[in-house]
């Protein structure tokens, strides 16, 4: 068996083992956010009744769809002119990706590795979208977006085997794209991804995941730091002596990442693994809802 085939099989086996736990975690988080909320509804052309609304006297006559007026209901309610509104039934598409290099597996003082938290965020957002009647696709996979309850497990499998590097954005007009990673690469890659989404008339949202140790650099004394791939090593007699330089470089990197969000509805959000995930998911829920409206 050659090395690439063995690696692929190992990756598939690891994904299968991790699937139940990831799905449970994401479904629980999504359920908290969606508790008491009704599926998003908006007016549009369809056969599905949504609600009645009062005719607005200031509306121009030419804008009134007389066939939509419910004359029977209007006659019952003190001569109020009621218009029957139907529900918009064209679903929106949410494309998700959660990936990164070996550094995304880092697990410092936070409760879990960055990759697991990132996958949970992306999958929970996908589940919220599915339960709101939208479609979900996995960025980097040559499969059409899916809808319905069965799409949750399919999305989990896709996220567990997602490409480690940011995939090229497909030309899917109007799609909402959620990117989750530590984004330790050149910030220009995130800028290019946002621009690709923007050029296809979509909206992009990114979540930058980091471990508390990466946010505070709490290290003291003699330390040796090694890259995840083992290609580079740095030793310091007193690690705290480089803390300020490190934090300054981190702040500049994050500022450059945030600058990728320049269009309406776009956002780059920071999240630490020691923070609760529900407040972040609430932010994502509202951002996705506004983009889908």
Kinemage of the C-alpha trace (Angstrom):
@kinemage 1
@onewidth
@group {chain A} dominant
@subgroup {mainchain}
@vectorlist {calphas} color= white
{ca unk a 1} P 0.000 0.000 0.000
{ca unk a 2} L 1.538 3.338 -1.001
{ca unk a 3} L 1.859 6.213 1.480
{ca unk a 4} L -0.843 8.542 0.039
{ca unk a 5} L -3.424 5.720 0.065
{ca unk a 6} L -2.536 4.733 3.625
{ca unk a 7} L -2.745 8.363 4.740
{ca unk a 8} L -6.143 8.783 3.091
{ca unk a 9} L -7.490 5.627 4.728
{ca unk a 10} L -6.173 6.693 8.118
{ca unk a 11} L -7.792 10.095 7.709
{ca unk a 12} L -11.123 8.466 6.787
{ca unk a 13} L -10.931 6.129 9.798
{ca unk a 14} L -10.167 9.015 12.158
{ca unk a 15} L -13.062 11.011 10.702
{ca unk a 16} L -15.473 8.106 11.174
{ca unk a 17} L -14.399 7.712 14.814
{ca unk a 18} L -14.807 11.432 15.533
{ca unk a 19} L -18.154 11.832 13.746
{ca unk a 20} L -20.613 10.902 16.562
{ca unk a 21} L -18.972 13.192 19.141
{ca unk a 22} L -18.727 16.154 16.757
{ca unk a 23} L -22.343 15.748 15.635
{ca unk a 24} L -23.581 15.568 19.236
{ca unk a 25} L -21.621 18.646 20.307
{ca unk a 26} L -22.733 20.719 17.317
{ca unk a 27} L -26.394 19.692 17.562
{ca unk a 28} L -26.448 20.582 21.270
{ca unk a 29} L -24.928 24.017 20.637
{ca unk a 30} L -27.294 24.711 17.736
{ca unk a 31} L -30.294 23.660 19.840
{ca unk a 32} L -29.428 26.246 22.510
{ca unk a 33} L -29.290 29.040 19.932
{ca unk a 34} L -32.482 27.967 18.156
{ca unk a 35} L -34.500 27.367 21.349
{ca unk a 36} L -37.761 29.310 21.083
{ca unk a 37} L -36.930 30.661 17.645
{ca unk a 38} L -39.142 30.083 14.639
{ca unk a 39} L -37.785 29.392 11.156
{ca unk a 40} L -36.949 32.583 9.295
{ca unk a 41} L -39.805 33.810 7.119
{ca unk a 42} L -39.902 36.532 4.512
{ca unk a 43} L -42.377 37.656 1.915
{ca unk a 44} L -42.173 36.311 -1.616
{ca unk a 45} L -43.948 34.536 -4.449
{ca unk a 46} L -45.218 31.073 -3.542
{ca unk a 47} L -48.389 29.144 -2.697
{ca unk a 48} L -47.605 29.044 1.033
{ca unk a 49} L -49.633 31.495 3.158
{ca unk a 50} L -47.587 33.507 5.658
{ca unk a 51} L -49.691 36.304 7.189
{ca unk a 52} L -52.153 39.141 6.581
{ca unk a 53} L -50.987 42.750 6.569
{ca unk a 54} L -52.847 46.037 6.417
{ca unk a 55} L -52.899 47.942 3.179
{ca unk a 56} L -50.765 51.067 3.609
{ca unk a 57} L -52.681 54.164 2.391
{ca unk a 58} L -49.510 55.738 1.057
{ca unk a 59} L -48.789 52.857 -1.321
{ca unk a 60} L -49.050 53.763 -5.019
{ca unk a 61} L -51.995 52.101 -6.751
{ca unk a 62} L -49.669 50.622 -9.374
{ca unk a 63} L -47.781 48.678 -6.700
{ca unk a 64} L -50.842 46.864 -5.343
{ca unk a 65} L -51.413 43.256 -6.351
{ca unk a 66} L -55.207 43.285 -6.254
{ca unk a 67} L -55.354 39.507 -6.649
{ca unk a 68} L -53.605 39.135 -3.285
{ca unk a 69} L -56.208 41.106 -1.294
{ca unk a 70} L -58.304 38.871 0.932
{ca unk a 71} L -61.733 40.497 0.523
{ca unk a 72} L -63.516 38.125 2.941
{ca unk a 73} L -61.117 38.838 5.810
{ca unk a 74} L -61.174 42.565 5.036
{ca unk a 75} L -65.007 42.635 5.204
{ca unk a 76} L -65.036 40.956 8.625
{ca unk a 77} L -62.624 43.392 10.287
{ca unk a 78} L -64.357 46.781 10.237
{ca unk a 79} L -63.653 47.417 6.559
{ca unk a 80} L -59.884 47.103 6.980
{ca unk a 81} L -58.192 46.288 3.709
{ca unk a 82} L -56.042 43.211 4.329
{ca unk a 83} L -53.483 41.826 1.936
{ca unk a 84} L -52.596 38.146 2.029
{ca unk a 85} L -48.817 37.656 2.077
{ca unk a 86} L -47.167 34.467 0.900
{ca unk a 87} L -43.819 33.130 2.112
{ca unk a 88} L -40.587 33.284 0.167
{ca unk a 89} L -39.583 29.666 -0.406
{ca unk a 90} L -36.296 29.989 -2.292
{ca unk a 91} L -33.640 28.663 0.114
{ca unk a 92} L -30.284 30.333 0.583
{ca unk a 93} L -27.000 28.386 0.364
{ca unk a 94} L -24.413 28.399 3.153
{ca unk a 95} L -20.936 27.120 2.232
{ca unk a 96} L -18.782 26.111 5.215
{ca unk a 97} L -15.117 25.225 5.690
{ca unk a 98} L -13.128 24.507 8.854
{ca unk a 99} L -9.490 23.667 8.324
{ca unk a 100} L -5.883 24.608 8.760
{ca unk a 101} L -2.386 23.209 8.904
{ca unk a 102} L -0.914 21.084 11.673
{ca unk a 103} L -0.877 24.152 13.926
{ca unk a 104} L -4.670 24.063 13.977
{ca unk a 105} L -4.381 20.919 16.131
{ca unk a 106} L -2.675 22.894 18.912
{ca unk a 107} L -4.095 22.266 22.383
{ca unk a 108} L -2.619 24.485 25.070
{ca unk a 109} L -4.468 25.626 28.204
{ca unk a 110} L -7.827 25.684 26.411
{ca unk a 111} L -10.353 22.897 27.041
{ca unk a 112} L -9.981 21.363 23.572
{ca unk a 113} L -7.866 21.578 20.414
{ca unk a 114} L -8.495 24.478 18.054
{ca unk a 115} L -9.515 22.163 15.221
{ca unk a 116} L -12.254 20.470 17.256
{ca unk a 117} L -13.648 23.843 18.332
{ca unk a 118} L -13.517 25.147 14.756
{ca unk a 119} L -15.301 22.076 13.392
{ca unk a 120} L -17.967 22.402 16.097
{ca unk a 121} L -18.574 26.057 15.198
{ca unk a 122} L -18.847 25.349 11.478
{ca unk a 123} L -21.117 22.328 11.916
{ca unk a 124} L -23.382 24.076 14.433
{ca unk a 125} L -23.782 26.980 11.990
{ca unk a 126} L -24.612 24.481 9.235
{ca unk a 127} L -27.215 22.764 11.422
{ca unk a 128} L -28.813 26.119 12.283
{ca unk a 129} L -29.025 26.946 8.581
{ca unk a 130} L -30.531 23.548 7.741
{ca unk a 131} L -33.156 23.870 10.461
{ca unk a 132} L -34.016 27.324 9.122
{ca unk a 133} L -34.793 25.846 5.712
{ca unk a 134} L -31.532 26.717 3.950
{ca unk a 135} L -29.106 24.522 1.993
{ca unk a 136} L -25.565 23.713 3.118
{ca unk a 137} L -22.488 22.917 1.061
{ca unk a 138} L -18.904 22.054 2.010
{ca unk a 139} L -16.348 24.369 0.459
{ca unk a 140} L -13.795 22.366 -1.512
{ca unk a 141} L -16.033 19.352 -2.211
{ca unk a 142} L -17.449 18.679 -5.664
{ca unk a 143} L -20.921 17.940 -4.379
{ca unk a 144} L -24.060 20.081 -4.598
{ca unk a 145} L -25.422 21.746 -1.476
{ca unk a 146} L -27.943 19.675 0.481
{ca unk a 147} L -31.004 20.417 2.608
{ca unk a 148} L -33.030 18.576 5.213
{ca unk a 149} L -32.289 16.653 8.382
{ca unk a 150} L -30.029 14.056 6.736
{ca unk a 151} L -27.680 16.789 5.536
{ca unk a 152} L -26.330 17.347 9.065
{ca unk a 153} L -24.366 14.090 9.185
{ca unk a 154} L -23.212 14.637 5.596
{ca unk a 155} L -21.903 18.086 6.570
{ca unk a 156} L -20.106 16.644 9.601
{ca unk a 157} L -18.332 14.069 7.442
{ca unk a 158} L -17.334 16.794 4.998
{ca unk a 159} L -15.907 19.044 7.715
{ca unk a 160} L -13.924 16.214 9.298
{ca unk a 161} L -12.202 15.543 5.973
{ca unk a 162} L -11.992 19.185 4.844
{ca unk a 163} L -8.970 20.395 2.908
{ca unk a 164} L -6.259 21.753 5.245
{ca unk a 165} L -5.728 24.797 3.041
{ca unk a 166} L -8.349 27.353 2.077
{ca unk a 167} L -10.097 25.987 -1.039
{ca unk a 168} L -10.809 28.026 -4.123
{ca unk a 169} L -14.251 29.571 -3.913
{ca unk a 170} L -16.751 28.202 -6.447
{ca unk a 171} L -18.765 30.560 -8.613
{ca unk a 172} L -22.021 30.155 -6.712
{ca unk a 173} L -23.852 33.488 -7.007
{ca unk a 174} L -25.325 34.836 -3.784
{ca unk a 175} L -24.021 32.107 -1.460
{ca unk a 176} L -23.047 32.872 2.121
{ca unk a 177} L -19.585 31.509 2.974
{ca unk a 178} L -18.356 30.688 6.493
{ca unk a 179} L -14.611 30.110 6.912
{ca unk a 180} L -13.224 28.813 10.238
{ca unk a 181} L -9.495 28.433 10.965
{ca unk a 182} L -6.638 29.937 12.959
{ca unk a 183} L -5.567 31.685 9.735
{ca unk a 184} L -1.879 31.602 10.598
{ca unk a 185} L -1.023 31.899 6.903
{ca unk a 186} L -0.526 35.140 5.014
{ca unk a 187} L -3.626 37.340 5.651
{ca unk a 188} L -3.688 38.058 1.914
{ca unk a 189} L -5.146 34.575 1.395
{ca unk a 190} L -8.196 35.520 3.476
{ca unk a 191} L -8.459 38.831 1.596
{ca unk a 192} L -8.490 36.926 -1.686
{ca unk a 193} L -11.154 34.528 -0.394
{ca unk a 194} L -13.421 37.410 0.666
{ca unk a 195} L -12.897 39.107 -2.682
{ca unk a 196} L -13.843 35.915 -4.537
{ca unk a 197} L -17.086 35.652 -2.547
{ca unk a 198} L -17.784 39.348 -3.052
{ca unk a 199} L -17.268 39.077 -6.809
{ca unk a 200} L -19.921 36.335 -6.955
{ca unk a 201} L -22.379 38.624 -5.137
{ca unk a 202} L -22.152 36.574 -1.952
{ca unk a 203} L -21.207 37.404 1.629
{ca unk a 204} L -18.265 35.997 3.588
{ca unk a 205} L -17.831 35.490 7.323
{ca unk a 206} L -14.641 34.234 8.972
{ca unk a 207} L -14.037 32.954 12.502
{ca unk a 208} L -10.452 33.055 13.773
{ca unk a 209} L -9.938 30.381 16.443
{ca unk a 210} L -7.055 30.570 18.901
{ca unk a 211} L -5.947 28.878 22.098
{ca unk a 212} L -5.695 31.052 25.262
{ca unk a 213} L -1.926 30.503 25.274
{ca unk a 214} L -1.719 32.042 21.795
{ca unk a 215} L -3.726 35.033 23.000
{ca unk a 216} L -1.678 35.738 26.139
{ca unk a 217} L 1.741 34.047 25.627
{ca unk a 218} L 1.985 33.163 29.348
{ca unk a 219} L 5.290 31.284 29.041
{ca unk a 220} L 8.089 31.891 31.530
{ca unk a 221} L 11.659 30.699 31.919
{ca unk a 222} L 13.709 28.689 29.466
{ca unk a 223} L 11.528 27.458 26.606
{ca unk a 224} L 11.961 25.822 23.221
{ca unk a 225} L 9.246 26.376 20.624
{ca unk a 226} L 8.892 24.054 17.679
{ca unk a 227} L 6.666 24.322 14.620
{ca unk a 228} L 4.036 21.561 14.286
{ca unk a 229} L 5.869 20.129 11.270
{ca unk a 230} L 9.173 20.215 13.155
{ca unk a 231} L 10.796 22.327 10.460
{ca unk a 232} L 11.787 25.226 12.689
{ca unk a 233} L 12.771 25.619 16.340
{ca unk a 234} L 13.443 28.612 18.553
{ca unk a 235} L 14.870 28.543 22.057
{ca unk a 236} L 14.669 31.366 24.602
{ca unk a 237} L 16.528 31.642 27.869
{ca unk a 238} L 13.632 33.705 29.203
{ca unk a 239} L 10.420 33.314 27.191
{ca unk a 240} L 8.731 36.272 28.872
{ca unk a 241} L 11.314 38.600 27.308
{ca unk a 242} L 9.659 38.201 23.880
{ca unk a 243} L 6.058 38.442 25.116
{ca unk a 244} L 5.470 42.045 24.115
{ca unk a 245} L 6.964 41.566 20.648
{ca unk a 246} L 4.840 38.455 20.166
{ca unk a 247} L 1.609 40.166 21.283
{ca unk a 248} L 2.304 43.143 19.036
{ca unk a 249} L 2.859 40.842 16.032
{ca unk a 250} L -0.344 38.926 16.905
{ca unk a 251} L -2.385 42.140 17.084
{ca unk a 252} L -1.042 43.315 13.713
{ca unk a 253} L -1.842 39.921 12.155
{ca unk a 254} L -5.414 39.979 13.490
{ca unk a 255} L -5.908 43.557 12.327
{ca unk a 256} L -4.855 42.518 8.829
{ca unk a 257} L -7.276 39.574 8.935
{ca unk a 258} L -10.151 41.808 10.075
{ca unk a 259} L -9.437 44.193 7.211
{ca unk a 260} L -10.596 41.483 4.788
{ca unk a 261} L -14.206 42.266 5.753
{ca unk a 262} L -14.973 45.343 3.661
{ca unk a 263} L -18.379 44.617 2.143
{ca unk a 264} L -21.915 44.785 3.602
{ca unk a 265} L -22.664 41.909 5.968
{ca unk a 266} L -19.069 40.668 6.013
{ca unk a 267} L -17.301 39.961 9.301
{ca unk a 268} L -14.117 38.503 10.776
{ca unk a 269} L -14.771 37.294 14.332
{ca unk a 270} L -12.185 36.257 16.944
{ca unk a 271} L -12.856 33.296 19.235
{ca unk a 272} L -10.782 31.622 21.953
{ca unk a 273} L -11.292 27.981 22.864
{ca unk a 274} L -11.805 28.892 26.551
{ca unk a 275} L -14.825 31.028 25.612
{ca unk a 276} L -18.374 29.592 25.425
{ca unk a 277} L -19.415 28.808 21.875
{ca unk a 278} L -23.095 29.882 22.125
{ca unk a 279} L -22.524 33.690 22.078
{ca unk a 280} L -20.457 33.296 18.913
{ca unk a 281} L -23.157 31.118 17.325
{ca unk a 282} L -25.747 33.792 18.143
{ca unk a 283} L -23.631 36.302 16.235
{ca unk a 284} L -23.351 33.909 13.309
{ca unk a 285} L -27.087 33.186 13.386
{ca unk a 286} L -27.933 36.873 13.033
{ca unk a 287} L -25.261 37.498 10.385
{ca unk a 288} L -26.476 34.564 8.300
{ca unk a 289} L -30.127 35.552 8.808
{ca unk a 290} L -29.445 39.097 7.600
{ca unk a 291} L -27.502 37.824 4.601
{ca unk a 292} L -30.294 35.411 3.693
{ca unk a 293} L -33.042 38.034 3.999
